[in-house]
Amino acid sequence: MTETLNKTTGFHASHFLADNLQRVLVDLVALHLYGKQAHWNIVGKNFRDLHLQLDELVDAAREHSDTIAERMRALDVTPDAGPKTVCAQTSLTDFGTGEVDTSDAVDRITLLIRETVGTIRAVHDDVDNEDPTSADLLHAIIHDLEKQAWLISSENRTAKR
């Protein structure tokens, strides 16, 4: 369980909980950065729609990273999402550089979203065992990111007949 020092200092996360939240944080920050990379460099069919949709993803990833970092602070943990840390710790596949066709970008970004959700799901049960409040935040993030993956991946789908 989360370490309780006393009624005046509140809850303090264990190192295990802190490490799990840190994993989520760096992947959310990386997703935000890769979303912007895609946003700036996509070309091709449905450019404008995807360009705007990527901004929605970027905003969501940034907001979720802020939520996790602030939760870490509430648990007396110092979050680290500096560039060197994000680069060293993220589990996400590299998006790449240069111009990218919108269709390819949809597949790459969808993969990155799903990898981020995979990280969150991988730590969820351990987080929930120690701190159900943090797990509730993870639930909301999973819900939102899976919706983003569905919206973005639909750009490359055709109707089933």
N, C-alpha and C positions, 0 to 999 in steps of 0.2 A: 504494500500500500504506500501511497505518497507519505513521505516523512512529515510528521506533524511536530513542530518544535514547541509551540504553545499558542494560546489564543491571540496573542498580540502580534506574532510574526507570521501566522498563517501557514499554508502548505508550502512545502519545498519539494521539488521533483527529485527523484533519485537520478543517478547518473544514467541508468538504463532508460528512463522516461525522457530525460533530456536528449540523449543520443537519438532516440526514435523521432522526437519532434524535430531535431536538427536535420535528420534525413529528409523529412517531409519538406522542411523549409528550403533546403538547397535545391531540391527538385522543382519546387514551385517557382523559385527565382530563375532557375535555368529555363523552365517552360516560358516564363515571361520574356526572357531575353531571346529565346528561339522564336517565339511568336512575333517579336518585333523584327528579327532578322528576316523572317518570311514576309512579313508585312511590307518591308522596304524593297524586297527583291523579287516578288512574284511578277510574272508577265503571262499574258495569254487570255484565253477565254474566261469570261466571268471575273475578270480582274477586279473591277470595282466592288462587286459583292463580297468576294473573298477578302479583299483589302480591308473592308469595313468589318467583316466578321472576325478577322484576326485581331483587330483592335478590341473587340468584345472579349476575346480570349485573353489578350494581354491584360486588360483591366481586371478580369476575374482572377487570373494568376497572381497579379500584384496585390489585389485585395486579400486573397487567401494567404499569401505569404505574410502580409502584415498581421492578419489574424493569428497565425501560428506564432510569429515572433512576439506579438504582444502577450499571447498565452504563456509563452516561455518566460517572459519577464514577470508575469503574474505568479509564476511558480519559482521565482528566484533563479532563473537560468539566463545566461547571457547568450542570445542568438548570434550566430556568425554567418552572414551572407555576403561577405566581401568577395570580390572577384576571384581572388586566389582560392578561397575556400570553396566557392561554388564550383569552380573549375576542377578542383581536386576531389570533391565529394559527390558530385552529382552522378546519378546512375543512368541518366538519359543519354540516348544515342545522339551524336552530333548532327545538327540539322544541315551543316555544310555552308559553303559560301557561294557567292555569285548569283546570277539570275537563275530562277527556277520556274518552270512551267507551273501554272496554277494546279493542274491535275496532279503533278508530282508533289507539289507543296501540300495539297490536301492529304495525300497519303502519309507524307513525312510528319506533318503536324498531328494528324490523328494518332500515329504511332507514339509520338511524344506525350500526348495527353494520356494515352492508355498506359504508357510506362510510368507516368506520374501517379496515376490511380493505382497502378500495381504496387508502387512504393507505399502508398497510404494504406492499401489493403494488407500489405505484408506486416506493417507495424501495428495495425488496428487492434488486434486482440490483446497484445501486450500493453498497449496504451490503455485500453479499456479496463484491464485488470488492475492497473494502478490508479488511473484517473479517468473516470467516466465522463467528466466534463470535457476534457480534451478529446475524448473519443467522439462526443457529440459534435464537436467542431469538424472532426475528420469526416463524419457522416455527411454533413452539409457540403463539404468540399467534394467528396466523391460524387454526390448527387449532381452538383453543378458541372464538374468536369466531364462526367459521363454524358450529360446533356450537350455540352460543347462538342464532344467527340461525335455524337450523333448528328448534330447540325452541320458540322464541317464535313464529315465523311459522306453525308448525303449529296454533296456536290458531285461526287464521282459515281453515284449509284444510278442504276436504271430500274424502272419498275419491274417487279416480278409479274409474270403472266402465267 
